[in-house]
Amino acid sequence: MKILIIDDHPLLRAGLARLLTLEFQAEVAEAGNAAEGWAKFCADRPDVTVLDLNLPDQGGLSLLPRLRAMDPRARIVILSMHEDELSTAAGLRGGATAYLSKSAGPEIILEAVRAALAGRSYVQPELAQDFTVRRMVEAPRPLPALTPQETELLRLIVDGRRIEQIARSLGVSEKTVANRKSLLRSKLDVATDVELMKAAISAGMVTPRQIG
């Protein structure tokens, strides 16, 4: 059995690798960023991939659809510091098999990996109890018609990019990004970036811009 851990925290990777090796007698590979994780995923085709959402070179939500496209049968367990409904819904709608927070104990992590190996979806119980997550996952609401430029901007926002990162991705100034975000909030009748993300995720737009 092969398991791949994609996370930028060496101590967490080491502890998790030991746990999974002992429990599953697995061959565990580690990657500290998205580029390395992508290369190892393509080379090894792991049975389960444990994926962090916050990676130094590319967000996990951007990497997720690439992994799924490479291997539609991929079993991907998100292990993230984010316990909010937006991140949970984004991961699930993006194709993750399981979603856990980094506060989960070893038994919960092992339970999630066992479920993934069996082809079953799994959400950490505390997160699964949130009705809002279930509603956002099961009942997408359409957005107003967006231009390609607006769609691109919204995808980058959903991916958690900071304004300076968005500016570099789009090749424009930070002031231009701020102006475009203001216009987009007005169009969608929301007041904050969090509400923009809620609108995007509830509409099913959780496949952020794929880079590389």
Backbone as JSON Lines, residues from 0, in Angstrom:
{"i":0,"aa":"M","n":[0.84,-1.19,0.0],"ca":[0.0,0.0,0.0],"c":[0.88,1.24,0.0]}
{"i":1,"aa":"K","n":[0.47,2.24,-0.76],"ca":[1.21,3.49,-0.84],"c":[0.35,4.65,-0.34]}
{"i":2,"aa":"I","n":[0.94,5.48,0.5],"ca":[0.27,6.67,1.02],"c":[1.19,7.86,0.8]}
{"i":3,"aa":"L","n":[0.63,8.96,0.33],"ca":[1.39,10.19,0.1],"c":[0.87,11.28,1.03]}
{"i":4,"aa":"I","n":[1.79,11.95,1.73],"ca":[1.44,13.07,2.6],"c":[1.99,14.35,1.97]}
{"i":5,"aa":"I","n":[1.11,15.3,1.69],"ca":[1.52,16.59,1.12],"c":[1.22,17.66,2.16]}
{"i":6,"aa":"D","n":[2.24,18.12,2.85],"ca":[2.09,19.09,3.93],"c":[3.43,19.78,4.13]}
{"i":7,"aa":"D","n":[3.41,21.07,4.44],"ca":[4.67,21.81,4.54],"c":[5.26,21.83,5.95]}
{"i":8,"aa":"H","n":[4.68,21.08,6.89],"ca":[5.21,21.03,8.25],"c":[5.95,19.71,8.47]}
{"i":9,"aa":"P","n":[7.29,19.73,8.52],"ca":[8.07,18.5,8.62],"c":[7.71,17.63,9.83]}
{"i":10,"aa":"L","n":[7.51,18.25,10.99],"ca":[7.21,17.46,12.18],"c":[5.87,16.77,12.06]}
{"i":11,"aa":"L","n":[4.86,17.47,11.52],"ca":[3.56,16.84,11.32],"c":[3.68,15.68,10.34]}
{"i":12,"aa":"R","n":[4.4,15.91,9.23],"ca":[4.57,14.84,8.24],"c":[5.23,13.62,8.87]}
{"i":13,"aa":"A","n":[6.27,13.85,9.66],"ca":[7.0,12.74,10.26],"c":[6.11,11.95,11.22]}
{"i":14,"aa":"G","n":[5.35,12.65,12.06],"ca":[4.47,11.96,12.99],"c":[3.36,11.2,12.29]}
{"i":15,"aa":"L","n":[2.79,11.83,11.27],"ca":[1.72,11.19,10.53],"c":[2.24,9.99,9.74]}
{"i":16,"aa":"A","n":[3.43,10.14,9.16],"ca":[4.02,9.03,8.42],"c":[4.24,7.82,9.32]}
{"i":17,"aa":"R","n":[4.73,8.07,10.53],"ca":[4.96,6.97,11.48],"c":[3.64,6.3,11.84]}
{"i":18,"aa":"L","n":[2.61,7.11,12.12],"ca":[1.3,6.57,12.47],"c":[0.74,5.68,11.36]}
{"i":19,"aa":"L","n":[0.81,6.16,10.13],"ca":[0.24,5.42,9.01],"c":[1.07,4.19,8.66]}
{"i":20,"aa":"T","n":[2.39,4.31,8.81],"ca":[3.25,3.16,8.54],"c":[2.96,2.02,9.51]}
{"i":21,"aa":"L","n":[2.84,2.36,10.79],"ca":[2.59,1.34,11.81],"c":[1.21,0.71,11.65]}
{"i":22,"aa":"E","n":[0.22,1.54,11.34],"ca":[-1.15,1.03,11.26],"c":[-1.4,0.21,10.01]}
{"i":23,"aa":"F","n":[-0.87,0.67,8.88],"ca":[-1.22,0.04,7.6],"c":[-0.05,-0.71,6.95]}
{"i":24,"aa":"Q","n":[1.11,-0.71,7.62],"ca":[2.3,-1.28,7.01],"c":[2.48,-0.73,5.59]}
{"i":25,"aa":"A","n":[2.26,0.58,5.5],"ca":[2.26,1.25,4.2],"c":[3.62,1.81,3.86]}
{"i":26,"aa":"E","n":[3.83,2.0,2.57],"ca":[4.98,2.74,2.07],"c":[4.55,4.21,1.98]}
{"i":27,"aa":"V","n":[5.08,5.02,2.88],"ca":[4.62,6.41,3.0],"c":[5.65,7.36,2.38]}
{"i":28,"aa":"A","n":[5.21,8.16,1.42],"ca":[6.04,9.19,0.81],"c":[5.6,10.55,1.33]}
{"i":29,"aa":"E","n":[6.52,11.5,1.36],"ca":[6.22,12.83,1.88],"c":[6.59,13.91,0.86]}
{"i":30,"aa":"A","n":[5.82,14.99,0.86],"ca":[6.1,16.14,0.01],"c":[5.81,17.4,0.81]}
{"i":31,"aa":"G","n":[6.69,18.41,0.66],"ca":[6.53,19.64,1.43],"c":[5.86,20.77,0.7]}
{"i":32,"aa":"N","n":[5.54,20.57,-0.58],"ca":[4.85,21.61,-1.33],"c":[4.05,20.97,-2.47]}
{"i":33,"aa":"A","n":[3.29,21.78,-3.17],"ca":[2.4,21.25,-4.21],"c":[3.17,20.66,-5.38]}
{"i":34,"aa":"A","n":[4.25,21.32,-5.79],"ca":[5.02,20.83,-6.94],"c":[5.61,19.46,-6.66]}
{"i":35,"aa":"E","n":[6.19,19.31,-5.49],"ca":[6.77,18.02,-5.11],"c":[5.68,16.97,-4.95]}
{"i":36,"aa":"G","n":[4.56,17.38,-4.36],"ca":[3.45,16.45,-4.19],"c":[2.89,15.98,-5.51]}
{"i":37,"aa":"W","n":[2.76,16.9,-6.46],"ca":[2.26,16.55,-7.79],"c":[3.18,15.53,-8.46]}
{"i":38,"aa":"A","n":[4.48,15.77,-8.39],"ca":[5.44,14.86,-9.02],"c":[5.38,13.47,-8.4]}
{"i":39,"aa":"K","n":[5.31,13.41,-7.07],"ca":[5.26,12.1,-6.41],"c":[3.93,11.4,-6.65]}
{"i":40,"aa":"F","n":[2.86,12.17,-6.71],"ca":[1.54,11.57,-7.0],"c":[1.55,10.93,-8.38]}
{"i":41,"aa":"C","n":[2.07,11.65,-9.37],"ca":[2.1,11.13,-10.74],"c":[2.99,9.89,-10.85]}
{"i":42,"aa":"A","n":[4.1,9.89,-10.1],"ca":[5.04,8.78,-10.19],"c":[4.56,7.55,-9.43]}
{"i":43,"aa":"D","n":[3.95,7.76,-8.25],"ca":[3.63,6.64,-7.37],"c":[2.17,6.18,-7.42]}
{"i":44,"aa":"R","n":[1.26,7.07,-7.85],"ca":[-0.17,6.76,-7.84],"c":[-0.58,6.12,-6.49]}
{"i":45,"aa":"P","n":[-0.49,6.89,-5.41],"ca":[-0.75,6.34,-4.08],"c":[-2.2,5.87,-3.9]}
{"i":46,"aa":"D","n":[-2.38,4.95,-2.98],"ca":[-3.73,4.48,-2.65],"c":[-4.52,5.56,-1.93]}
{"i":47,"aa":"V","n":[-3.84,6.34,-1.1],"ca":[-4.46,7.46,-0.39],"c":[-3.48,8.62,-0.37]}
{"i":48,"aa":"T","n":[-4.0,9.83,-0.58],"ca":[-3.18,11.05,-0.47],"c":[-3.75,11.9,0.65]}
{"i":49,"aa":"V","n":[-2.89,12.28,1.6],"ca":[-3.29,13.2,2.67],"c":[-2.8,14.58,2.27]}
{"i":50,"aa":"L","n":[-3.73,15.52,2.13],"ca":[-3.44,16.82,1.52],"c":[-3.76,17.96,2.46]}
{"i":51,"aa":"D","n":[-2.79,18.85,2.66],"ca":[-3.02,20.1,3.39],"c":[-3.55,21.14,2.41]}
{"i":52,"aa":"L","n":[-4.34,22.08,2.89],"ca":[-4.85,23.14,2.02],"c":[-3.88,24.3,1.89]}
{"i":53,"aa":"N","n":[-3.07,24.55,2.92],"ca":[-2.14,25.68,2.9],"c":[-0.75,25.18,2.54]}
{"i":54,"aa":"L","n":[-0.37,25.35,1.29],"ca":[0.95,24.95,0.83],"c":[1.69,26.19,0.35]}
{"i":55,"aa":"P","n":[3.02,26.22,0.43],"ca":[3.75,27.45,0.15],"c":[3.74,27.9,-1.31]}
{"i":56,"aa":"D","n":[3.56,26.96,-2.23],"ca":[3.65,27.34,-3.64],"c":[2.31,27.33,-4.37]}
{"i":57,"aa":"Q","n":[1.34,26.61,-3.87],"ca":[0.03,26.53,-4.53],"c":[-0.98,26.01,-3.52]}
{"i":58,"aa":"G","n":[-2.16,26.62,-3.47],"ca":[-3.17,26.18,-2.52],"c":[-3.62,24.75,-2.78]}
{"i":59,"aa":"G","n":[-3.95,24.05,-1.7],"ca":[-4.43,22.68,-1.84],"c":[-5.69,22.57,-2.66]}
{"i":60,"aa":"L","n":[-6.53,23.61,-2.61],"ca":[-7.76,23.58,-3.41],"c":[-7.47,23.69,-4.9]}
{"i":61,"aa":"S","n":[-6.33,24.25,-5.26],"ca":[-5.92,24.27,-6.66],"c":[-5.32,22.94,-7.08]}
{"i":62,"aa":"L","n":[-4.6,22.31,-6.16],"ca":[-3.97,21.03,-6.47],"c":[-4.98,19.9,-6.53]}
{"i":63,"aa":"L","n":[-6.01,19.97,-5.71],"ca":[-7.0,18.91,-5.62],"c":[-7.6,18.5,-6.97]}
{"i":64,"aa":"P","n":[-8.12,19.43,-7.78],"ca":[-8.69,19.0,-9.06],"c":[-7.65,18.45,-10.03]}
{"i":65,"aa":"R","n":[-6.41,18.88,-9.91],"ca":[-5.35,18.32,-10.75],"c":[-5.12,16.85,-10.41]}
{"i":66,"aa":"L","n":[-5.12,16.55,-9.12],"ca":[-4.95,15.16,-8.69],"c":[-6.12,14.31,-9.18]}
{"i":67,"aa":"R","n":[-7.32,14.86,-9.05],"ca":[-8.51,14.11,-9.48],"c":[-8.52,13.9,-10.99]}
{"i":68,"aa":"A","n":[-8.05,14.89,-11.73],"ca":[-7.99,14.75,-13.19],"c":[-6.97,13.71,-13.61]}
{"i":69,"aa":"M","n":[-5.85,13.66,-12.91],"ca":[-4.81,12.68,-13.21],"c":[-5.29,11.27,-12.89]}
{"i":70,"aa":"D","n":[-6.01,11.13,-11.78],"ca":[-6.52,9.82,-11.37],"c":[-7.91,10.0,-10.77]}
{"i":71,"aa":"P","n":[-8.97,9.81,-11.57],"ca":[-10.34,10.02,-11.09],"c":[-10.71,9.13,-9.9]}
{"i":72,"aa":"R","n":[-9.96,8.05,-9.71],"ca":[-10.24,7.16,-8.58],"c":[-9.44,7.54,-7.35]}
{"i":73,"aa":"A","n":[-8.71,8.64,-7.41],"ca":[-7.85,9.05,-6.3],"c":[-8.67,9.22,-5.02]}
{"i":74,"aa":"R","n":[-8.1,8.75,-3.93],"ca":[-8.72,8.89,-2.61],"c":[-7.91,9.92,-1.84]}
{"i":75,"aa":"I","n":[-8.51,11.07,-1.63],"ca":[-7.78,12.22,-1.08],"c":[-8.4,12.63,0.24]}
{"i":76,"aa":"V","n":[-7.58,12.61,1.27],"ca":[-8.01,13.01,2.61],"c":[-7.41,14.38,2.9]}
{"i":77,"aa":"I","n":[-8.26,15.38,3.05],"ca":[-7.77,16.71,3.41],"c":[-7.57,16.78,4.92]}
{"i":78,"aa":"L","n":[-6.38,17.19,5.33],"ca":[-6.06,17.4,6.73],"c":[-5.59,18.84,6.86]}
{"i":79,"aa":"S","n":[-6.46,19.69,7.38],"ca":[-6.22,21.13,7.31],"c":[-6.38,21.79,8.66]}
{"i":80,"aa":"M","n":[-5.73,22.94,8.83],"ca":[-5.92,23.73,10.03],"c":[-7.28,24.43,10.02]}
{"i":81,"aa":"H","n":[-7.92,24.49,8.85],"ca":[-9.18,25.21,8.72],"c":[-10.36,24.32,9.12]}
{"i":82,"aa":"E","n":[-11.13,24.78,10.1],"ca":[-12.29,24.03,10.57],"c":[-13.6,24.72,10.19]}
{"i":83,"aa":"D","n":[-13.52,25.76,9.39],"ca":[-14.71,26.53,9.05],"c":[-15.52,25.84,7.96]}
{"i":84,"aa":"E","n":[-16.77,26.23,7.85],"ca":[-17.69,25.6,6.91],"c":[-17.29,25.85,5.46]}
{"i":85,"aa":"L","n":[-16.68,27.0,5.19],"ca":[-16.29,27.31,3.81],"c":[-15.23,26.34,3.32]}
{"i":86,"aa":"S","n":[-14.2,26.13,4.13],"ca":[-13.11,25.24,3.72],"c":[-13.61,23.8,3.62]}
{"i":87,"aa":"T","n":[-14.44,23.39,4.57],"ca":[-14.97,22.03,4.53],"c":[-15.8,21.79,3.28]}
{"i":88,"aa":"A","n":[-16.71,22.71,3.01],"ca":[-17.56,22.57,1.82],"c":[-16.74,22.61,0.54]}
{"i":89,"aa":"A","n":[-15.73,23.5,0.51],"ca":[-14.89,23.61,-0.69],"c":[-14.14,22.31,-0.94]}
{"i":90,"aa":"G","n":[-13.58,21.73,0.11],"ca":[-12.86,20.48,-0.06],"c":[-13.75,19.34,-0.53]}
{"i":91,"aa":"L","n":[-14.94,19.24,0.06],"ca":[-15.86,18.17,-0.32],"c":[-16.36,18.33,-1.74]}
{"i":92,"aa":"R","n":[-16.77,19.54,-2.09],"ca":[-17.28,19.76,-3.44],"c":[-16.16,19.69,-4.47]}
{"i":93,"aa":"G","n":[-14.92,19.93,-4.03],"ca":[-13.79,19.83,-4.94],"c":[-13.35,18.42,-5.22]}
{"i":94,"aa":"G","n":[-13.93,17.45,-4.51],"ca":[-13.63,16.05,-4.81],"c":[-12.86,15.29,-3.75]}
{"i":95,"aa":"A","n":[-12.65,15.89,-2.57],"ca":[-11.96,15.17,-1.51],"c":[-12.82,14.0,-1.02]}
{"i":96,"aa":"T","n":[-12.16,12.91,-0.67],"ca":[-12.87,11.75,-0.11],"c":[-13.2,11.99,1.35]}
{"i":97,"aa":"A","n":[-12.32,12.69,2.06],"ca":[-12.52,12.94,3.48],"c":[-11.98,14.31,3.83]}
{"i":98,"aa":"Y","n":[-12.51,14.87,4.91],"ca":[-12.05,16.18,5.38],"c":[-11.89,16.11,6.89]}
{"i":99,"aa":"L","n":[-10.69,16.47,7.36],"ca":[-10.37,16.5,8.78],"c":[-9.67,17.8,9.12]}
{"i":100,"aa":"S","n":[-9.79,18.23,10.36],"ca":[-8.98,19.34,10.82],"c":[-7.75,18.78,11.52]}
{"i":101,"aa":"K","n":[-6.71,19.61,11.64],"ca":[-5.48,19.15,12.28],"c":[-5.64,18.99,13.79]}
{"i":102,"aa":"S","n":[-6.81,19.33,14.31],"ca":[-7.1,19.07,15.72],"c":[-7.59,17.65,15.94]}
{"i":103,"aa":"A","n":[-7.82,16.91,14.86],"ca":[-8.32,15.54,14.98],"c":[-7.27,14.64,15.64]}
{"i":104,"aa":"G","n":[-7.73,13.72,16.47],"ca":[-6.82,12.79,17.12],"c":[-6.42,11.66,16.2]}
{"i":105,"aa":"P","n":[-5.43,10.86,16.61],"ca":[-4.94,9.77,15.76],"c":[-6.02,8.8,15.32]}
{"i":106,"aa":"E","n":[-6.94,8.45,16.22],"ca":[-7.97,7.48,15.85],"c":[-8.9,8.02,14.77]}
{"i":107,"aa":"I","n":[-9.19,9.31,14.83],"ca":[-10.05,9.92,13.8],"c":[-9.32,9.91,12.46]}
{"i":108,"aa":"I","n":[-8.03,10.22,12.48],"ca":[-7.25,10.21,11.24],"c":[-7.23,8.8,10.64]}
{"i":109,"aa":"L","n":[-6.99,7.8,11.48],"ca":[-6.96,6.42,10.99],"c":[-8.33,5.99,10.48]}
{"i":110,"aa":"E","n":[-9.38,6.42,11.16],"ca":[-10.74,6.09,10.71],"c":[-11.01,6.68,9.33]}
{"i":111,"aa":"A","n":[-10.56,7.91,9.12],"ca":[-10.77,8.57,7.83],"c":[-10.0,7.86,6.72]}
{"i":112,"aa":"V","n":[-8.78,7.46,6.99],"ca":[-7.98,6.77,5.99],"c":[-8.58,5.4,5.68]}
{"i":113,"aa":"R","n":[-9.06,4.7,6.71],"ca":[-9.72,3.41,6.47],"c":[-10.94,3.6,5.58]}
{"i":114,"aa":"A","n":[-11.73,4.64,5.86],"ca":[-12.92,4.91,5.05],"c":[-12.52,5.2,3.61]}
{"i":115,"aa":"A","n":[-11.49,6.0,3.43],"ca":[-11.03,6.34,2.07],"c":[-10.58,5.09,1.33]}
{"i":116,"aa":"L","n":[-9.84,4.21,2.01],"ca":[-9.39,2.98,1.38],"c":[-10.56,2.1,0.96]}
{"i":117,"aa":"A","n":[-11.64,2.19,1.71],"ca":[-12.83,1.4,1.4],"c":[-13.74,2.11,0.39]}
{"i":118,"aa":"G","n":[-13.33,3.29,-0.05],"ca":[-14.12,4.02,-1.03],"c":[-15.3,4.78,-0.44]}
{"i":119,"aa":"R","n":[-15.25,5.04,0.87],"ca":[-16.34,5.75,1.53],"c":[-15.91,7.17,1.87]}
{"i":120,"aa":"S","n":[-16.82,8.1,1.79],"ca":[-16.52,9.47,2.2],"c":[-16.55,9.57,3.72]}
{"i":121,"aa":"Y","n":[-15.84,10.57,4.23],"ca":[-15.75,10.73,5.69],"c":[-15.5,12.19,6.0]}
{"i":122,"aa":"V","n":[-16.21,12.68,7.01],"ca":[-15.99,14.03,7.52],"c":[-15.86,13.92,9.04]}
{"i":123,"aa":"Q","n":[-14.89,14.61,9.58],"ca":[-14.72,14.63,11.03],"c":[-16.06,14.93,11.7]}
{"i":124,"aa":"P","n":[-16.47,14.12,12.68],"ca":[-17.82,14.25,13.25],"c":[-18.2,15.66,13.66]}
{"i":125,"aa":"E","n":[-17.27,16.4,14.28],"ca":[-17.61,17.75,14.73],"c":[-17.96,18.65,13.54]}
{"i":126,"aa":"L","n":[-17.3,18.44,12.42],"ca":[-17.58,19.25,11.23],"c":[-18.85,18.78,10.53]}
{"i":127,"aa":"A","n":[-19.07,17.48,10.54],"ca":[-20.24,16.93,9.86],"c":[-21.54,17.36,10.51]}
{"i":128,"aa":"Q","n":[-21.46,17.74,11.78],"ca":[-22.68,18.16,12.49],"c":[-23.17,19.53,12.06]}
{"i":129,"aa":"D","n":[-22.35,20.25,11.33],"ca":[-22.72,21.6,10.91],"c":[-23.7,21.53,9.75]}
{"i":130,"aa":"F","n":[-24.94,21.88,9.99],"ca":[-25.97,21.8,8.95],"c":[-25.64,22.68,7.77]}
{"i":131,"aa":"T","n":[-24.98,23.81,8.03],"ca":[-24.67,24.72,6.94],"c":[-23.77,24.06,5.91]}
{"i":132,"aa":"V","n":[-22.81,23.25,6.35],"ca":[-21.95,22.55,5.41],"c":[-22.78,21.63,4.53]}
{"i":133,"aa":"R","n":[-23.68,20.85,5.12],"ca":[-24.49,19.94,4.33],"c":[-25.34,20.7,3.32]}
{"i":134,"aa":"R","n":[-25.89,21.84,3.76],"ca":[-26.72,22.62,2.85],"c":[-25.91,23.17,1.7]}
{"i":135,"aa":"M","n":[-24.68,23.65,1.99],"ca":[-23.85,24.22,0.95],"c":[-23.39,23.16,-0.03]}
{"i":136,"aa":"V","n":[-23.14,21.95,0.47],"ca":[-22.67,20.87,-0.39],"c":[-23.81,20.33,-1.26]}
{"i":137,"aa":"E","n":[-25.0,20.22,-0.68],"ca":[-26.08,19.53,-1.37],"c":[-26.98,20.45,-2.18]}
{"i":138,"aa":"A","n":[-26.97,21.73,-1.89],"ca":[-27.93,22.61,-2.54],"c":[-27.24,23.83,-3.15]}
{"i":139,"aa":"P","n":[-26.48,23.66,-4.21],"ca":[-25.81,24.81,-4.83],"c":[-26.81,25.81,-5.4]}
{"i":140,"aa":"R","n":[-26.47,27.07,-5.28],"ca":[-27.32,28.13,-5.81],"c":[-26.57,28.85,-6.92]}
{"i":141,"aa":"P","n":[-27.22,29.1,-8.05],"ca":[-26.51,29.71,-9.19],"c":[-26.12,31.15,-8.9]}
{"i":142,"aa":"L","n":[-25.01,31.55,-9.52],"ca":[-24.56,32.94,-9.45],"c":[-25.12,33.72,-10.62]}
{"i":143,"aa":"P","n":[-25.18,35.05,-10.51],"ca":[-25.48,35.85,-11.69],"c":[-24.41,35.62,-12.75]}
{"i":144,"aa":"A","n":[-24.72,35.94,-13.99],"ca":[-23.75,35.77,-15.08],"c":[-22.5,36.6,-14.8]}
{"i":145,"aa":"L","n":[-21.34,35.95,-14.85],"ca":[-20.08,36.63,-14.61],"c":[-19.24,36.65,-15.88]}
{"i":146,"aa":"T","n":[-18.45,37.7,-16.04],"ca":[-17.51,37.74,-17.15],"c":[-16.35,36.79,-16.86]}
{"i":147,"aa":"P","n":[-15.58,36.39,-17.85],"ca":[-14.4,35.54,-17.59],"c":[-13.45,36.18,-16.57]}
{"i":148,"aa":"Q","n":[-13.27,37.49,-16.65],"ca":[-12.41,38.2,-15.71],"c":[-12.95,38.09,-14.29]}
{"i":149,"aa":"E","n":[-14.25,38.25,-14.13],"ca":[-14.86,38.14,-12.81],"c":[-14.78,36.71,-12.28]}
{"i":150,"aa":"T","n":[-14.97,35.75,-13.17],"ca":[-14.9,34.35,-12.76],"c":[-13.5,34.0,-12.28]}
{"i":151,"aa":"E","n":[-12.49,34.46,-13.01],"ca":[-11.1,34.21,-12.63],"c":[-10.8,34.82,-11.27]}
{"i":152,"aa":"L","n":[-11.23,36.04,-11.05],"ca":[-11.0,36.71,-9.78],"c":[-11.66,35.95,-8.64]}
{"i":153,"aa":"L","n":[-12.9,35.51,-8.86],"ca":[-13.63,34.8,-7.82],"c":[-12.97,33.48,-7.48]}
{"i":154,"aa":"R","n":[-12.46,32.79,-8.49],"ca":[-11.78,31.52,-8.23],"c":[-10.53,31.73,-7.38]}
{"i":155,"aa":"L","n":[-9.81,32.8,-7.63],"ca":[-8.61,33.09,-6.85],"c":[-8.97,33.44,-5.4]}
{"i":156,"aa":"I","n":[-10.07,34.14,-5.22],"ca":[-10.54,34.47,-3.87],"c":[-10.92,33.21,-3.12]}
{"i":157,"aa":"V","n":[-11.65,32.31,-3.8],"ca":[-12.04,31.04,-3.18],"c":[-10.82,30.23,-2.79]}
{"i":158,"aa":"D","n":[-9.76,30.34,-3.56],"ca":[-8.52,29.61,-3.28],"c":[-7.74,30.22,-2.12]}
{"i":159,"aa":"G","n":[-8.24,31.32,-1.56],"ca":[-7.6,31.92,-0.4],"c":[-6.41,32.8,-0.71]}
{"i":160,"aa":"R","n":[-6.3,33.26,-1.97],"ca":[-5.14,34.09,-2.34],"c":[-5.26,35.48,-1.73]}
{"i":161,"aa":"R","n":[-4.12,35.99,-1.27],"ca":[-4.07,37.37,-0.77],"c":[-4.05,38.32,-1.96]}
{"i":162,"aa":"I","n":[-4.33,39.58,-1.68],"ca":[-4.49,40.55,-2.76],"c":[-3.22,40.68,-3.59]}
{"i":163,"aa":"E","n":[-2.05,40.61,-2.93],"ca":[-0.8,40.72,-3.69],"c":[-0.57,39.49,-4.57]}
{"i":164,"aa":"Q","n":[-1.01,38.32,-4.11],"ca":[-0.89,37.1,-4.91],"c":[-1.83,37.15,-6.11]}
{"i":165,"aa":"I","n":[-3.03,37.66,-5.9],"ca":[-3.98,37.8,-7.0],"c":[-3.43,38.76,-8.05]}
{"i":166,"aa":"A","n":[-2.85,39.86,-7.58],"ca":[-2.29,40.85,-8.5],"c":[-1.21,40.22,-9.37]}
{"i":167,"aa":"R","n":[-0.33,39.41,-8.76],"ca":[0.73,38.76,-9.54],"c":[0.14,37.75,-10.53]}
{"i":168,"aa":"S","n":[-0.87,36.99,-10.09],"ca":[-1.47,35.99,-10.97],"c":[-2.14,36.63,-12.18]}
{"i":169,"aa":"L","n":[-2.78,37.77,-11.96],"ca":[-3.52,38.43,-13.04],"c":[-2.67,39.43,-13.81]}
{"i":170,"aa":"G","n":[-1.49,39.76,-13.3],"ca":[-0.63,40.71,-13.98],"c":[-1.14,42.13,-13.92]}
{"i":171,"aa":"V","n":[-1.78,42.48,-12.8],"ca":[-2.3,43.84,-12.62],"c":[-1.83,44.36,-11.27]}
{"i":172,"aa":"S","n":[-2.14,45.62,-10.98],"ca":[-1.73,46.21,-9.72],"c":[-2.67,45.78,-8.59]}
{"i":173,"aa":"E","n":[-2.19,45.91,-7.36],"ca":[-3.03,45.59,-6.21],"c":[-4.25,46.52,-6.15]}
{"i":174,"aa":"K","n":[-4.06,47.78,-6.56],"ca":[-5.19,48.72,-6.57],"c":[-6.26,48.25,-7.56]}
{"i":175,"aa":"T","n":[-5.83,47.74,-8.72],"ca":[-6.79,47.24,-9.7],"c":[-7.56,46.04,-9.14]}
{"i":176,"aa":"V","n":[-6.85,45.14,-8.44],"ca":[-7.51,43.99,-7.83],"c":[-8.55,44.46,-6.82]}
{"i":177,"aa":"A","n":[-8.17,45.45,-5.98],"ca":[-9.1,45.96,-4.98],"c":[-10.35,46.55,-5.64]}
{"i":178,"aa":"N","n":[-10.16,47.27,-6.73],"ca":[-11.31,47.87,-7.44],"c":[-12.21,46.79,-8.04]}
{"i":179,"aa":"R","n":[-11.58,45.75,-8.64],"ca":[-12.36,44.67,-9.24],"c":[-13.13,43.89,-8.17]}
{"i":180,"aa":"K","n":[-12.5,43.7,-7.01],"ca":[-13.19,42.99,-5.93],"c":[-14.4,43.8,-5.45]}
{"i":181,"aa":"S","n":[-14.23,45.11,-5.37],"ca":[-15.33,45.96,-4.94],"c":[-16.5,45.87,-5.91]}
{"i":182,"aa":"L","n":[-16.19,45.9,-7.21],"ca":[-17.24,45.79,-8.22],"c":[-17.92,44.42,-8.17]}
{"i":183,"aa":"L","n":[-17.13,43.38,-7.93],"ca":[-17.69,42.03,-7.86],"c":[-18.6,41.88,-6.64]}
{"i":184,"aa":"R","n":[-18.2,42.44,-5.51],"ca":[-19.05,42.39,-4.32],"c":[-20.37,43.1,-4.59]}
{"i":185,"aa":"S","n":[-20.29,44.22,-5.28],"ca":[-21.5,44.96,-5.61],"c":[-22.42,44.14,-6.52]}
{"i":186,"aa":"K","n":[-21.83,43.49,-7.51],"ca":[-22.62,42.7,-8.46],"c":[-23.32,41.54,-7.78]}
{"i":187,"aa":"L","n":[-22.63,40.91,-6.82],"ca":[-23.2,39.76,-6.13],"c":[-23.97,40.16,-4.87]}
{"i":188,"aa":"D","n":[-24.02,41.46,-4.61],"ca":[-24.78,42.0,-3.47],"c":[-24.29,41.42,-2.15]}
{"i":189,"aa":"V","n":[-22.95,41.45,-1.96],"ca":[-22.37,41.02,-0.7],"c":[-21.43,42.11,-0.22]}
{"i":190,"aa":"A","n":[-21.06,42.05,1.08],"ca":[-20.28,43.13,1.66],"c":[-18.82,42.79,1.89]}
{"i":191,"aa":"T","n":[-18.5,41.5,1.99],"ca":[-17.14,41.12,2.36],"c":[-16.63,39.99,1.47]}
{"i":192,"aa":"D","n":[-15.31,39.74,1.56],"ca":[-14.72,38.63,0.81],"c":[-15.25,37.29,1.31]}
{"i":193,"aa":"V","n":[-15.52,37.19,2.61],"ca":[-16.07,35.94,3.15],"c":[-17.41,35.65,2.5]}
{"i":194,"aa":"E","n":[-18.24,36.68,2.34],"ca":[-19.53,36.48,1.69],"c":[-19.36,36.14,0.21]}
{"i":195,"aa":"L","n":[-18.33,36.7,-0.42],"ca":[-18.02,36.31,-1.8],"c":[-17.72,34.82,-1.87]}
{"i":196,"aa":"M","n":[-16.91,34.34,-0.94],"ca":[-16.56,32.92,-0.91],"c":[-17.79,32.05,-0.67]}
{"i":197,"aa":"K","n":[-18.65,32.48,0.23],"ca":[-19.87,31.73,0.49],"c":[-20.72,31.63,-0.77]}
{"i":198,"aa":"A","n":[-20.84,32.75,-1.48],"ca":[-21.64,32.75,-2.71],"c":[-21.04,31.8,-3.74]}
{"i":199,"aa":"A","n":[-19.71,31.83,-3.87],"ca":[-19.04,30.99,-4.85],"c":[-19.18,29.51,-4.51]}
{"i":200,"aa":"I","n":[-18.97,29.18,-3.24],"ca":[-19.02,27.78,-2.84],"c":[-20.44,27.25,-2.91]}
{"i":201,"aa":"S","n":[-21.42,28.05,-2.49],"ca":[-22.81,27.59,-2.55],"c":[-23.27,27.4,-3.98]}
{"i":202,"aa":"A","n":[-22.61,28.08,-4.91],"ca":[-22.93,27.91,-6.33],"c":[-22.16,26.78,-6.98]}
{"i":203,"aa":"G","n":[-21.27,26.14,-6.2],"ca":[-20.51,25.02,-6.75],"c":[-19.2,25.43,-7.38]}
{"i":204,"aa":"M","n":[-18.81,26.7,-7.26],"ca":[-17.55,27.15,-7.87],"c":[-16.43,26.95,-6.85]}
{"i":205,"aa":"V","n":[-15.94,25.73,-6.77],"ca":[-14.9,25.44,-5.79],"c":[-13.68,24.82,-6.44]}
{"i":206,"aa":"T","n":[-13.6,24.85,-7.76],"ca":[-12.4,24.39,-8.47],"c":[-11.58,25.61,-8.83]}
{"i":207,"aa":"P","n":[-10.66,26.04,-7.96],"ca":[-9.94,27.27,-8.2],"c":[-9.03,27.18,-9.41]}
{"i":208,"aa":"R","n":[-8.42,28.3,-9.7],"ca":[-7.54,28.38,-10.88],"c":[-6.41,27.37,-10.76]}
{"i":209,"aa":"Q","n":[-6.26,26.56,-11.78],"ca":[-5.18,25.58,-11.79],"c":[-3.93,26.23,-12.35]}
{"i":210,"aa":"I","n":[-2.83,26.11,-11.59],"ca":[-1.59,26.75,-11.97],"c":[-0.59,25.69,-12.38]}
{"i":211,"aa":"G","n":[0.06,25.9,-13.53],"ca":[1.11,24.97,-13.96],"c":[0.54,23.79,-14.7]}
